[in-house]
Amino acid sequence: MKKIIFGALAICTLFASCDTKDIPKIDVSIEKALMDQKWKIAKLEVNPDINQPGNSWNNVGASTDPCIMDNRLIFTSKFDVVMDEHYRKCSETDPQTRDFKYALFNDNYLKIGNDPYNETDPGYMSGDFKLVDINTFTLDVHTSSPTVPDVVTSTKYTFTKTKN
């Protein structure tokens, strides 16, 4: 019985002596989840006016130009993202890739542009961000017309990881 008690005490002492400073920290940030991955548009939905409760979401992916649907976002660091035209360009004069910066505000608003911290930079794309799971995120982009500011169109992009 004494051997069991001393054995248990020895094991407890061993675990208690471990210093948590020696354990490497793992970066589980959203930025890390996005990095070094290619993200493609898997679903594209539009709500013509989110201020009207009766309006519904319309899946417009099938009717959207393939040159947009095959684009890839590649987050190369915690601040840099590349937009790759992939197979199809909408215009032959468009570059194959464009380099942007991005910022994630409060883990729920993503802005991609030349200077995402500058409020006057319209950006390439910005909206409400949600990491659905490790393989999927959504970006809900709201736009309104200057002539009718009460009508807010919402375009929701659902991105998934892809190998190509």
C-alpha positions as YAML, in Angstrom:
chain: A
units: angstrom
residues:
- id: 1
  name: MET
  ca: [0.00, 0.00, 0.00]
- id: 2
  name: LYS
  ca: [2.89, 2.34, 0.84]
- id: 3
  name: LYS
  ca: [4.38, 1.71, -2.60]
- id: 4
  name: ILE
  ca: [1.12, 2.78, -4.30]
- id: 5
  name: ILE
  ca: [0.89, 5.97, -2.23]
- id: 6
  name: PHE
  ca: [4.56, 6.86, -2.81]
- id: 7
  name: GLY
  ca: [4.18, 6.06, -6.52]
- id: 8
  name: ALA
  ca: [1.13, 8.32, -6.78]
- id: 9
  name: LEU
  ca: [2.98, 11.10, -4.94]
- id: 10
  name: ALA
  ca: [5.97, 10.73, -7.26]
- id: 11
  name: ILE
  ca: [3.77, 11.03, -10.33]
- id: 12
  name: CYS
  ca: [1.99, 14.09, -8.87]
- id: 13
  name: THR
  ca: [5.34, 15.70, -8.10]
- id: 14
  name: LEU
  ca: [6.54, 15.00, -11.63]
- id: 15
  name: PHE
  ca: [3.51, 16.69, -13.21]
- id: 16
  name: ALA
  ca: [3.57, 19.57, -10.72]
- id: 17
  name: SER
  ca: [7.19, 20.31, -11.56]
- id: 18
  name: CYS
  ca: [6.42, 20.88, -15.26]
- id: 19
  name: ASP
  ca: [6.81, 24.53, -16.13]
- id: 20
  name: THR
  ca: [4.11, 25.90, -18.45]
- id: 21
  name: LYS
  ca: [6.69, 28.29, -19.90]
- id: 22
  name: ASP
  ca: [8.28, 25.30, -21.64]
- id: 23
  name: ILE
  ca: [5.09, 24.44, -23.51]
- id: 24
  name: PRO
  ca: [5.06, 26.10, -26.96]
- id: 25
  name: LYS
  ca: [2.03, 28.28, -27.66]
- id: 26
  name: ILE
  ca: [-0.11, 27.35, -30.62]
- id: 27
  name: ASP
  ca: [-1.54, 30.18, -32.72]
- id: 28
  name: VAL
  ca: [-5.25, 29.43, -33.08]
- id: 29
  name: SER
  ca: [-6.22, 32.87, -34.36]
- id: 30
  name: ILE
  ca: [-8.62, 33.38, -37.22]
- id: 31
  name: GLU
  ca: [-5.79, 34.87, -39.26]
- id: 32
  name: LYS
  ca: [-3.80, 31.66, -38.79]
- id: 33
  name: ALA
  ca: [-6.80, 29.58, -39.89]
- id: 34
  name: LEU
  ca: [-7.01, 31.66, -43.09]
- id: 35
  name: MET
  ca: [-3.27, 31.67, -43.87]
- id: 36
  name: ASP
  ca: [-1.56, 29.57, -46.50]
- id: 37
  name: GLN
  ca: [-4.85, 28.36, -47.88]
- id: 38
  name: LYS
  ca: [-6.61, 28.92, -51.18]
- id: 39
  name: TRP
  ca: [-10.21, 29.99, -50.70]
- id: 40
  name: LYS
  ca: [-12.79, 29.80, -53.50]
- id: 41
  name: ILE
  ca: [-16.36, 31.02, -53.70]
- id: 42
  name: ALA
  ca: [-18.55, 28.00, -53.06]
- id: 43
  name: LYS
  ca: [-21.86, 29.85, -52.80]
- id: 44
  name: LEU
  ca: [-23.05, 33.34, -53.69]
- id: 45
  name: GLU
  ca: [-26.35, 34.65, -52.37]
- id: 46
  name: VAL
  ca: [-28.05, 38.03, -52.69]
- id: 47
  name: ASN
  ca: [-30.82, 39.64, -50.65]
- id: 48
  name: PRO
  ca: [-32.15, 42.69, -52.53]
- id: 49
  name: ASP
  ca: [-33.02, 44.60, -49.35]
- id: 50
  name: ILE
  ca: [-32.12, 43.26, -45.91]
- id: 51
  name: ASN
  ca: [-34.23, 45.99, -44.32]
- id: 52
  name: GLN
  ca: [-37.38, 44.29, -45.65]
- id: 53
  name: PRO
  ca: [-38.16, 41.22, -43.50]
- id: 54
  name: GLY
  ca: [-40.12, 39.51, -46.30]
- id: 55
  name: ASN
  ca: [-37.20, 39.45, -48.72]
- id: 56
  name: SER
  ca: [-35.41, 36.16, -49.17]
- id: 57
  name: TRP
  ca: [-31.92, 35.11, -50.16]
- id: 58
  name: ASN
  ca: [-31.39, 34.15, -53.79]
- id: 59
  name: ASN
  ca: [-28.59, 31.81, -54.80]
- id: 60
  name: VAL
  ca: [-26.97, 33.59, -57.76]
- id: 61
  name: GLY
  ca: [-23.80, 31.51, -58.09]
- id: 62
  name: ALA
  ca: [-24.99, 29.67, -61.19]
- id: 63
  name: SER
  ca: [-25.85, 32.92, -62.99]
- id: 64
  name: THR
  ca: [-22.68, 34.78, -61.94]
- id: 65
  name: ASP
  ca: [-19.93, 35.11, -64.53]
- id: 66
  name: PRO
  ca: [-17.50, 32.15, -64.19]
- id: 67
  name: CYS
  ca: [-14.58, 34.59, -64.25]
- id: 68
  name: ILE
  ca: [-15.71, 35.77, -60.80]
- id: 69
  name: MET
  ca: [-16.69, 32.39, -59.39]
- id: 70
  name: ASP
  ca: [-13.29, 30.83, -60.05]
- id: 71
  name: ASN
  ca: [-11.29, 33.55, -58.25]
- id: 72
  name: ARG
  ca: [-9.16, 32.48, -55.29]
- id: 73
  name: LEU
  ca: [-8.17, 34.40, -52.17]
- id: 74
  name: ILE
  ca: [-4.81, 33.36, -50.74]
- id: 75
  name: PHE
  ca: [-3.98, 34.75, -47.30]
- id: 76
  name: THR
  ca: [-0.18, 34.75, -47.25]
- id: 77
  name: SER
  ca: [0.36, 36.32, -43.82]
- id: 78
  name: LYS
  ca: [-1.60, 37.97, -41.01]
- id: 79
  name: PHE
  ca: [-1.78, 41.13, -43.14]
- id: 80
  name: ASP
  ca: [-1.40, 40.14, -46.82]
- id: 81
  name: VAL
  ca: [-3.79, 38.49, -49.24]
- id: 82
  name: VAL
  ca: [-3.52, 37.69, -52.95]
- id: 83
  name: MET
  ca: [-6.52, 37.65, -55.25]
- id: 84
  name: ASP
  ca: [-5.82, 35.10, -58.00]
- id: 85
  name: GLU
  ca: [-7.94, 35.16, -61.17]
- id: 86
  name: HIS
  ca: [-7.31, 31.40, -61.42]
- id: 87
  name: TYR
  ca: [-8.40, 29.96, -64.81]
- id: 88
  name: ARG
  ca: [-10.61, 32.74, -66.15]
- id: 89
  name: LYS
  ca: [-10.06, 36.49, -66.27]
- id: 90
  name: CYS
  ca: [-13.01, 38.81, -66.80]
- id: 91
  name: SER
  ca: [-10.77, 40.96, -68.98]
- id: 92
  name: GLU
  ca: [-7.59, 39.85, -70.75]
- id: 93
  name: THR
  ca: [-5.86, 43.01, -69.51]
- id: 94
  name: ASP
  ca: [-6.48, 42.10, -65.85]
- id: 95
  name: PRO
  ca: [-3.39, 40.88, -64.01]
- id: 96
  name: GLN
  ca: [-3.39, 37.22, -63.01]
- id: 97
  name: THR
  ca: [-2.91, 38.14, -59.37]
- id: 98
  name: ARG
  ca: [-3.41, 41.27, -57.29]
- id: 99
  name: ASP
  ca: [-1.77, 41.89, -53.93]
- id: 100
  name: PHE
  ca: [-3.83, 43.42, -51.15]
- id: 101
  name: LYS
  ca: [-3.65, 44.00, -47.42]
- id: 102
  name: TYR
  ca: [-6.40, 42.87, -45.10]
- id: 103
  name: ALA
  ca: [-7.58, 43.63, -41.60]
- id: 104
  name: LEU
  ca: [-9.95, 41.71, -39.38]
- id: 105
  name: PHE
  ca: [-11.78, 44.00, -36.97]
- id: 106
  name: ASN
  ca: [-13.20, 42.45, -33.76]
- id: 107
  name: ASP
  ca: [-13.04, 39.01, -35.43]
- id: 108
  name: ASN
  ca: [-16.26, 39.81, -37.31]
- id: 109
  name: TYR
  ca: [-15.53, 42.43, -39.99]
- id: 110
  name: LEU
  ca: [-13.04, 41.79, -42.79]
- id: 111
  name: LYS
  ca: [-11.70, 44.50, -45.09]
- id: 112
  name: ILE
  ca: [-9.46, 43.72, -48.05]
- id: 113
  name: GLY
  ca: [-7.86, 46.62, -49.91]
- id: 114
  name: ASN
  ca: [-4.73, 48.67, -50.48]
- id: 115
  name: ASP
  ca: [-4.97, 50.21, -46.99]
- id: 116
  name: PRO
  ca: [-7.71, 48.50, -44.98]
- id: 117
  name: TYR
  ca: [-7.14, 50.76, -41.96]
- id: 118
  name: ASN
  ca: [-7.85, 53.88, -44.01]
- id: 119
  name: GLU
  ca: [-11.56, 54.70, -43.89]
- id: 120
  name: THR
  ca: [-11.43, 56.46, -47.26]
- id: 121
  name: ASP
  ca: [-9.99, 53.39, -49.04]
- id: 122
  name: PRO
  ca: [-13.07, 51.72, -50.58]
- id: 123
  name: GLY
  ca: [-11.21, 48.43, -50.60]
- id: 124
  name: TYR
  ca: [-11.50, 45.46, -52.88]
- id: 125
  name: MET
  ca: [-14.02, 43.71, -50.64]
- id: 126
  name: SER
  ca: [-15.30, 44.24, -47.11]
- id: 127
  name: GLY
  ca: [-18.13, 43.00, -44.96]
- id: 128
  name: ASP
  ca: [-19.35, 41.01, -42.00]
- id: 129
  name: PHE
  ca: [-17.05, 38.03, -41.51]
- id: 130
  name: LYS
  ca: [-17.88, 34.69, -39.94]
- id: 131
  name: LEU
  ca: [-15.60, 31.68, -39.64]
- id: 132
  name: VAL
  ca: [-18.18, 28.90, -39.97]
- id: 133
  name: ASP
  ca: [-15.66, 26.12, -39.45]
- id: 134
  name: ILE
  ca: [-12.00, 25.45, -40.23]
- id: 135
  name: ASN
  ca: [-12.86, 24.97, -43.94]
- id: 136
  name: THR
  ca: [-15.52, 27.64, -44.48]
- id: 137
  name: PHE
  ca: [-16.07, 31.34, -43.93]
- id: 138
  name: THR
  ca: [-18.68, 33.84, -45.07]
- id: 139
  name: LEU
  ca: [-18.33, 37.46, -46.04]
- id: 140
  name: ASP
  ca: [-21.56, 39.47, -46.08]
- id: 141
  name: VAL
  ca: [-21.09, 42.63, -48.16]
- id: 142
  name: HIS
  ca: [-23.71, 45.38, -47.73]
- id: 143
  name: THR
  ca: [-24.20, 48.03, -50.38]
- id: 144
  name: SER
  ca: [-26.69, 50.85, -50.75]
- id: 145
  name: SER
  ca: [-27.37, 53.39, -53.44]
- id: 146
  name: PRO
  ca: [-26.59, 57.04, -52.65]
- id: 147
  name: THR
  ca: [-29.99, 57.95, -54.08]
- id: 148
  name: VAL
  ca: [-31.90, 55.36, -51.99]
- id: 149
  name: PRO
  ca: [-29.79, 54.78, -48.84]
- id: 150
  name: ASP
  ca: [-32.58, 52.90, -47.02]
- id: 151
  name: VAL
  ca: [-32.37, 50.01, -49.49]
- id: 152
  name: VAL
  ca: [-29.43, 47.83, -48.45]
- id: 153
  name: THR
  ca: [-28.47, 44.96, -50.75]
- id: 154
  name: SER
  ca: [-26.59, 42.14, -49.09]
- id: 155
  name: THR
  ca: [-24.29, 39.85, -51.07]
- id: 156
  name: LYS
  ca: [-23.11, 36.87, -49.07]
- id: 157
  name: TYR
  ca: [-20.01, 35.04, -50.28]
- id: 158
  name: THR
  ca: [-19.36, 31.61, -48.83]
- id: 159
  name: PHE
  ca: [-15.71, 30.63, -49.25]
- id: 160
  name: THR
  ca: [-14.31, 27.13, -48.83]
- id: 161
  name: LYS
  ca: [-10.75, 25.82, -48.87]
- id: 162
  name: THR
  ca: [-9.58, 24.33, -52.10]
- id: 163
  name: LYS
  ca: [-6.42, 22.54, -53.18]
- id: 164
  name: ASN
  ca: [-6.21, 24.14, -56.64]
...
